[in-house]
Amino acid sequence: METGSREDERAAAGDEPVWRALPRGLLRMRRLLLVVWLGLFALAAGLLPGLLAGLTWSAFALLPLALMAWGWVLLGRNWRSWRYAERADDLLISRGVLWREETVVPYGRMQLVEVTSGPVERHFGLAAVQLHTAAAATDAIIPGLDPAEAERLRERLTELGEARSAGL
């Protein structure tokens, strides 16, 4: 527990931000969805041509299977690229594999912080934190958080936003 307080002190002092990665559950959910959808597509791409035009045509099932393998790797790289950090005056969100994108959301500019969780996310025990600001271009989202962490982050960001309100 003491490690967390030191990290919070360091972040509050304006030192190097303490980055947090997304939970592994998000990667598991996305990979499972990839396997289910491309698996069904591979079955249809192999079964229908195989039955209608001959067994040789069932080789079309290899294309979705190759896409599944490629997507498996890409999902892992994308998941590893996401991270966020709470600093004294703003929240940093970093993501992207080829094109790195870092979003800085000042606490005083936040208008709304909401936690969302669709049916698939709820099944996997995940939630997303969506940040809304005055400028639509700076709206940001942190997907795939544990619901407890999402609620903690929402409460903290709301508290910091009210304390540092820019008074639009």
C-alpha positions in Angstrom: 0.0 0.0 0.0 2.9 2.3 0.7 4.1 2.0 -2.8 0.9 3.5 -4.1 1.2 6.5 -1.8 4.7 7.2 -3.0 3.5 7.0 -6.6 0.7 9.4 -5.8 3.2 11.8 -4.0 5.5 11.6 -7.0 2.7 12.3 -9.4 1.4 15.2 -7.3 4.9 16.7 -7.1 5.0 16.9 -10.9 7.7 14.4 -11.4 7.7 11.8 -14.2 4.1 10.5 -14.5 3.3 7.1 -13.1 1.8 5.1 -16.1 -0.8 2.5 -15.6 -1.5 -0.2 -18.1 -4.9 -1.6 -19.0 -6.0 -4.9 -17.4 -5.4 -8.1 -19.3 -9.2 -8.8 -19.3 -9.6 -6.3 -22.2 -7.1 -8.2 -24.3 -8.9 -11.5 -23.5 -12.3 -10.1 -24.4 -11.1 -8.7 -27.7 -9.3 -11.9 -28.7 -12.3 -14.0 -27.8 -14.5 -11.8 -30.0 -11.9 -12.1 -32.8 -11.9 -15.9 -32.6 -15.7 -16.1 -32.5 -16.4 -13.8 -35.4 -13.6 -14.9 -37.7 -14.1 -18.5 -36.7 -17.7 -18.3 -37.8 -16.6 -16.6 -41.0 -14.0 -19.2 -41.6 -16.6 -21.9 -41.1 -19.0 -20.3 -43.6 -16.2 -19.5 -46.1 -15.1 -23.1 -46.1 -18.4 -24.9 -45.7 -20.5 -23.2 -48.3 -18.1 -23.2 -51.2 -17.1 -26.8 -50.2 -20.6 -28.0 -50.4 -21.7 -26.0 -53.4 -18.6 -26.1 -55.7 -16.4 -28.9 -54.5 -14.0 -29.7 -51.7 -11.1 -27.7 -53.3 -13.1 -24.4 -52.8 -13.2 -25.0 -49.0 -9.7 -23.6 -49.0 -11.3 -20.2 -48.8 -11.5 -20.9 -45.1 -7.8 -20.3 -44.8 -8.2 -16.6 -45.5 -10.2 -15.8 -42.3 -7.9 -18.1 -40.3 -4.9 -16.1 -41.5 -6.6 -12.9 -40.6 -7.4 -14.4 -37.2 -3.7 -15.1 -36.6 -2.7 -11.6 -37.8 -5.4 -10.0 -35.7 -4.3 -11.9 -32.6 -0.9 -10.3 -32.8 -2.2 -6.9 -33.6 -4.6 -6.9 -30.7 -1.8 -7.7 -28.3 0.4 -4.9 -29.7 -2.6 -2.5 -29.5 -3.4 -3.5 -25.9 0.2 -3.0 -24.8 0.2 0.5 -26.3 -2.6 1.8 -24.1 -1.7 3.5 -20.8 -2.8 6.4 -18.6 -1.3 8.5 -15.9 -2.7 10.9 -13.3 -0.6 14.0 -12.8 -1.1 17.0 -10.5 -3.0 19.1 -13.1 -4.0 16.7 -15.8 -4.7 13.2 -17.0 -2.5 11.7 -19.7 -3.7 8.9 -22.0 -1.3 7.3 -24.4 -2.1 4.8 -27.2 -1.1 3.7 -30.6 1.3 1.3 -32.2 2.3 2.9 -35.6 0.9 6.4 -34.8 1.5 7.2 -31.2 -1.2 9.5 -29.7 -1.0 11.2 -26.3 -4.0 13.0 -25.0 -3.6 15.5 -22.2 -6.9 16.4 -20.4 -6.6 19.2 -17.8 -8.7 18.5 -14.8 -10.1 22.1 -14.9 -11.5 21.5 -18.4 -13.5 18.3 -17.7 -17.2 18.8 -17.8 -18.4 15.2 -17.4 -16.8 11.9 -16.4 -18.8 8.8 -17.0 -18.3 5.1 -16.6 -19.9 2.9 -19.3 -20.1 -0.8 -19.6 -22.0 -2.6 -22.4 -23.3 -6.2 -22.1 -20.0 -7.8 -23.4 -17.9 -5.7 -21.2 -20.1 -6.5 -18.1 -19.8 -10.2 -18.9 -16.0 -9.8 -18.8 -16.0 -7.5 -15.7 -14.8 -4.4 -17.6 -15.8 -0.8 -17.8 -14.7 2.3 -19.7 -14.2 5.8 -18.4 -15.2 8.5 -20.8 -14.0 12.1 -20.3 -16.0 15.0 -21.9 -14.5 18.5 -22.2 -15.7 21.8 -23.6 -13.8 21.0 -26.9 -15.2 17.9 -28.6 -11.8 17.1 -30.1 -10.3 16.4 -26.6 -12.9 14.0 -25.4 -11.0 10.9 -24.3 -11.8 7.3 -23.2 -9.9 4.7 -21.2 -11.4 1.3 -22.1 -11.2 -2.0 -20.4 -10.8 -1.0 -16.7 -11.9 -3.1 -13.8 -15.2 -1.6 -12.6 -13.8 -0.7 -9.2 -10.8 1.2 -10.8 -13.2 2.9 -13.2 -15.4 4.1 -10.3 -12.3 5.2 -8.3 -11.0 7.1 -11.3 -14.4 8.7 -12.0 -14.6 9.9 -8.4 -11.0 11.2 -8.3 -11.3 13.0 -11.7 -14.7 14.5 -10.7 -13.2 15.7 -7.4 -10.1 17.2 -9.1 -12.2 18.7 -11.9 -14.5 20.5 -9.4 -11.5 21.7 -7.4 -9.7 23.1 -10.5 -12.7 24.2 -12.4 -11.7 26.7 -15.1 -15.1 28.5 -14.9 -16.1 28.5 -18.6 
